[in-house]
Amino acid sequence: MKDRLFSCFIGVTLGVLGMISGGCVTGTTAPSRFYVLSAMPDPSEQMRVLTENRCLAIGIGPVEVAQYLDRPQIVTRVGPNELKLGEYDKWAEPLKDTVTRVLAENLSNLLCTDPIAVFPWRGAARVDYRVEVEVLLLDGKLGGEASLAARWAIFHEERRLMLLNGKSHINEPTDGQDYKAFVSAQSRALGALSKEIAEGIQTVLQ
């Protein structure tokens, strides 16, 4: 009798294990979603900034981001002192790289420039003015606002001289509750920062 019960127990156990290994009892993981920041649309008119009858040669960098942002997950804010990392919503490239790329593209759209160099310069790249940027804050609330705070400075590259520095605080409302709308709002915030930097470059050339 005991042998029969033991045999039944073994049979049931093996049957359950077979169902699990065969996929009858499975768990599913949601797929990750990947995002990049986007450049602002081409403006109807460029801020035509010329020097010596030629377009500017501008370099971007170094660009730094706060350490709490330097991770694959998109960071949102739950409260004044609490952050949330997107479990399945991530950056498709390091945030510092996507910020640098978008700033370069935005300034190229806003100003009359030669191809913008990205730090570190390669080869014999000509750079008249260099823009350094430090992103202090780039987060916000889903369904609320995306917030950007950054320090930036404009240097005359040949003279190694700082010409202007500034600090920008920008808030952009999101148009939805999801990460897609949130990243779009962050892109618009970066566009607003680009406009402030472009206006700063205009100022130092006057």
Summary of the structure (lengths in Angstrom):
residues: 206
radius of gyration: 25.6
end to end distance: 100.6
largest distance: 102.4
contacts: 587
relative contact order: 0.18
helix: 32%
strand: 36%
